[in-house]
Amino acid sequence: MGLISRFTTFIKTVFSSALDKAEDPGMTLDYSYQKQLEQLQNLRRAIADVVTNEKRLELQQAQVQTQMAKYDDQARQALAANREDLARMALERKQNLQAQLTGFQQQIEQLKAQQEKFVVMEQRLSSRVEAFRTQKEMVKAQYGAAQAQVKIQEAATGLSEEMTDVNMAVQRAQDKVLSMQARAQAMDQLIEQGTFQEVGQIGPGGGDYIDRQLAQISNQSSVDAQLEAMKQQMQLGPGTQQQQGQKQLPSGQ
């Protein structure tokens, strides 16, 4: 196969595929039905033409028969008048018309046979067209129902895909919430254990949990010692405090 032949085949394939996608079965069936109706109408017109020609021939045949009857009367009148020559002439003309009458009869019989044939064809075609019309409407209804079902399924599919995306987004949000909650709980636990330095704690008071606990114990001991000293001073009184102060002065003074 040559390049041009392959290209032509490809174009036909693409064009046929495009037509198949764009084709509406309902429109195709309606078009076919209209064509069949046109054929039926043409056949009926042909039958009408045959009948018209048949009636025309019958009228001409009647005229010939009338003329033949006239010649027959003329022949009788001529014989009655002892004019055999005129009678012979009238009969000769009658004989000539007889040939025309026979031709008319043959043509009429042919038209009648053709008419009967066309009538049978018209009846068959009419039945076929009516059956096609019924089938066409049924196919159109089925196609419409199938098309509606496809649209519903497409809409349901799109809704399902959208709900899937929504569910995935909700799941991601829930995962983030759980992750943040777990992180917050972990940080609270680490802060309680002293792993992290509390916010705002600067200077000597800083350090980890153990340092703060030891500093707190040291501070508490210092406070207790100062409190005990103050109690003793208050029990000794002011004079005792002055004597104790003088004993503490050097001997040279």
C-alpha positions as CSV (number, residue, x, y, z in Angstrom):
1,M,0.0,0.0,0.0
2,G,1.4,3.3,-1.0
3,L,1.7,6.4,1.1
4,I,-1.2,8.2,-0.6
5,S,-3.4,5.1,-0.2
6,R,-2.6,4.8,3.5
7,F,-3.2,8.5,4.0
8,T,-6.6,8.2,2.2
9,T,-7.5,5.3,4.4
10,F,-6.6,7.2,7.5
11,I,-8.7,10.2,6.5
12,K,-11.7,8.0,5.8
13,T,-11.3,6.3,9.2
14,V,-11.0,9.6,11.0
15,F,-13.9,11.1,9.1
16,S,-16.1,8.0,9.7
17,S,-15.3,8.0,13.4
18,A,-16.2,11.7,13.6
19,L,-19.5,11.1,11.8
20,D,-20.2,8.2,14.1
21,K,-19.7,10.4,17.2
22,A,-21.7,13.3,15.7
23,E,-24.5,11.1,14.3
24,D,-27.9,11.3,16.1
25,P,-29.8,8.0,15.6
26,G,-33.1,9.8,16.0
27,M,-32.3,12.2,13.1
28,T,-31.0,9.3,11.0
29,L,-34.2,7.3,11.5
30,D,-36.4,10.3,10.8
31,Y,-34.5,11.0,7.6
32,S,-34.9,7.3,6.5
33,Y,-38.6,7.5,7.3
34,Q,-39.0,10.6,5.2
35,K,-37.3,9.0,2.3
36,Q,-39.6,6.0,2.5
37,L,-42.6,8.3,2.6
38,E,-41.3,10.0,-0.5
39,Q,-41.0,6.6,-2.2
40,L,-44.6,5.8,-1.1
41,Q,-45.9,9.1,-2.5
42,N,-44.0,8.5,-5.8
43,L,-45.6,5.1,-6.1
44,R,-49.1,6.5,-5.4
45,R,-48.6,9.2,-8.0
46,A,-47.5,6.5,-10.4
47,I,-50.8,4.6,-9.7
48,A,-52.7,7.8,-10.2
49,D,-51.0,8.4,-13.5
50,V,-51.9,4.8,-14.6
51,V,-55.5,5.2,-13.6
52,T,-55.6,8.6,-15.5
53,N,-54.2,7.0,-18.6
54,E,-56.6,4.1,-18.3
55,K,-59.6,6.5,-18.0
56,R,-58.4,8.5,-21.0
57,L,-58.2,5.3,-23.1
58,E,-61.6,4.2,-21.9
59,L,-63.0,7.6,-23.0
60,Q,-61.3,7.2,-26.4
61,Q,-62.6,3.7,-26.7
62,A,-66.1,4.9,-25.9
63,Q,-65.9,7.5,-28.6
64,V,-64.7,4.9,-31.1
65,Q,-67.5,2.6,-30.1
66,T,-70.0,5.5,-30.6
67,Q,-68.5,6.2,-34.0
68,M,-68.7,2.5,-35.0
69,A,-72.3,2.4,-34.0
70,K,-72.9,5.5,-36.1
71,Y,-71.3,3.8,-39.2
72,D,-73.4,0.8,-38.6
73,D,-76.6,2.9,-38.6
74,Q,-75.4,4.6,-41.8
75,A,-74.8,1.3,-43.5
76,R,-78.3,0.2,-42.7
77,Q,-79.8,3.4,-43.9
78,A,-77.8,3.1,-47.1
79,L,-79.0,-0.4,-47.8
80,A,-82.5,0.8,-47.1
81,A,-82.0,3.4,-49.8
82,N,-80.5,0.9,-52.2
83,R,-77.1,2.5,-51.9
84,E,-74.9,-0.5,-51.4
85,D,-71.8,1.6,-52.2
86,L,-72.5,3.9,-49.3
87,A,-73.3,1.0,-47.0
88,R,-69.9,-0.6,-48.0
89,M,-68.1,2.7,-47.3
90,A,-69.7,3.0,-43.9
91,L,-68.8,-0.6,-43.0
92,E,-65.2,-0.1,-44.2
93,R,-64.8,2.9,-41.9
94,K,-66.4,0.8,-39.1
95,Q,-63.8,-1.9,-39.8
96,N,-61.0,0.6,-39.5
97,L,-62.2,1.8,-36.2
98,Q,-62.4,-1.8,-35.0
99,A,-58.6,-2.0,-35.2
100,Q,-58.3,1.1,-33.1
101,L,-60.8,-0.3,-30.6
102,T,-58.8,-3.5,-30.3
103,G,-55.6,-1.4,-29.7
104,F,-57.4,0.6,-27.0
105,Q,-58.7,-2.5,-25.3
106,Q,-55.2,-4.0,-25.2
107,Q,-53.7,-0.8,-23.8
108,I,-56.4,-0.6,-21.2
109,E,-55.8,-4.2,-20.1
110,Q,-52.1,-3.5,-19.8
111,L,-52.8,-0.5,-17.7
112,K,-55.2,-2.4,-15.5
113,A,-52.5,-5.1,-14.9
114,Q,-49.9,-2.4,-14.2
115,Q,-52.3,-0.7,-11.8
116,E,-53.0,-3.9,-9.9
117,K,-49.2,-4.5,-9.7
118,F,-48.7,-1.0,-8.4
119,V,-51.5,-1.3,-5.9
120,V,-49.9,-4.5,-4.4
121,M,-46.6,-2.7,-4.3
122,E,-48.2,0.3,-2.6
123,Q,-49.9,-1.9,0.0
124,R,-46.6,-3.7,0.8
125,L,-44.6,-0.5,0.9
126,S,-47.2,1.2,3.1
127,S,-47.1,-1.7,5.5
128,R,-43.3,-1.6,5.6
129,V,-43.3,2.2,6.1
130,E,-45.8,1.9,9.0
131,A,-43.7,-0.9,10.6
132,F,-40.6,1.2,10.2
133,R,-42.3,4.2,11.8
134,T,-43.3,2.1,14.8
135,Q,-39.8,0.6,15.1
136,K,-38.3,4.1,14.6
137,E,-40.3,5.6,17.5
138,M,-39.4,2.6,19.7
139,V,-35.7,2.9,18.9
140,K,-35.8,6.7,19.5
141,A,-37.5,6.1,22.8
142,Q,-34.9,3.5,23.8
143,Y,-32.1,5.8,22.7
144,G,-33.5,8.7,24.7
145,A,-33.8,6.5,27.7
146,A,-30.3,5.2,27.3
147,Q,-29.0,8.7,26.8
148,A,-30.7,9.9,29.9
149,Q,-29.3,6.9,31.8
150,V,-25.8,7.7,30.6
151,K,-26.2,11.4,31.7
152,I,-27.4,10.3,35.1
153,Q,-24.5,7.8,35.5
154,E,-22.0,10.5,34.3
155,A,-23.5,12.9,36.9
156,A,-23.3,10.2,39.6
157,T,-19.8,9.4,38.6
158,G,-18.8,13.0,38.7
159,L,-20.5,13.4,42.1
160,S,-18.7,10.2,43.3
161,E,-15.3,11.6,42.2
162,E,-16.1,14.9,43.9
163,M,-17.1,13.2,47.1
164,T,-14.0,11.2,46.9
165,D,-11.9,14.4,46.7
166,V,-13.9,15.9,49.6
167,N,-13.4,12.8,51.7
168,M,-9.7,12.8,51.0
169,A,-9.5,16.5,52.0
170,V,-11.5,15.8,55.2
171,Q,-9.2,12.9,56.0
172,R,-6.1,15.0,55.5
173,A,-7.6,17.7,57.7
174,Q,-8.3,15.1,60.4
175,D,-4.8,13.7,60.1
176,K,-3.4,17.2,60.6
177,V,-5.6,17.9,63.6
178,L,-4.5,14.6,65.2
179,S,-0.9,15.4,64.4
180,M,-1.1,18.8,66.0
181,Q,-2.9,17.4,69.1
182,A,-0.2,14.8,69.5
183,R,2.5,17.4,69.1
184,A,0.9,19.7,71.7
185,Q,0.6,16.8,74.2
186,A,4.2,15.8,73.6
187,M,5.4,19.3,74.1
188,D,3.4,19.6,77.4
189,Q,4.9,16.4,78.6
190,L,8.5,17.5,77.7
191,I,7.9,20.9,79.4
192,E,6.7,19.1,82.6
193,Q,9.7,16.9,82.6
194,G,12.0,19.9,82.2
195,T,13.3,18.9,78.8
196,F,12.4,22.3,77.4
197,Q,13.2,25.6,79.2
198,E,10.0,27.4,80.1
199,V,9.2,30.5,78.2
200,G,10.3,33.8,79.9
201,Q,12.7,32.2,82.4
202,I,16.0,34.1,82.0
203,G,19.2,34.4,84.1
204,P,20.1,32.4,87.2
205,G,16.6,31.1,87.4
206,G,17.1,29.4,84.1
207,G,18.4,25.9,83.4
208,D,16.7,22.6,83.2
209,Y,14.2,20.9,85.6
210,I,16.9,19.5,87.9
211,D,18.6,22.9,88.2
212,R,15.4,24.6,89.1
213,Q,14.5,22.0,91.7
214,L,18.0,22.3,93.4
215,A,17.8,26.1,93.3
216,Q,14.4,26.0,94.9
217,I,15.7,23.7,97.7
218,S,18.7,26.0,98.3
219,N,16.4,29.1,98.4
220,Q,14.1,27.3,100.9
221,S,17.0,26.4,103.2
222,S,18.3,30.0,103.2
223,V,14.8,31.3,104.0
224,D,14.5,28.8,106.9
225,A,17.9,29.9,108.3
226,Q,17.1,33.6,108.1
227,L,13.7,32.9,109.8
228,E,15.3,31.0,112.6
229,A,17.9,33.8,113.3
230,M,15.1,36.4,113.4
231,K,13.3,34.3,116.0
232,Q,16.3,34.1,118.2
233,Q,17.0,37.8,118.0
234,M,13.4,38.5,119.0
235,Q,13.7,36.2,122.1
236,L,16.9,37.8,123.4
237,G,15.6,41.4,123.4
238,P,17.3,44.8,122.8
239,G,19.8,44.8,125.8
240,T,21.1,41.4,125.1
241,Q,21.7,42.4,121.5
242,Q,23.8,45.5,122.7
243,Q,25.9,43.4,125.1
244,Q,26.6,40.9,122.4
245,G,27.7,43.8,120.2
246,Q,30.1,45.1,122.8
247,K,31.7,41.7,123.4
248,Q,32.4,41.5,119.8
249,L,34.5,44.8,119.9
250,P,38.3,44.5,120.0
251,S,40.2,44.8,123.4
252,G,42.3,47.9,122.4
253,Q,39.1,50.0,122.0
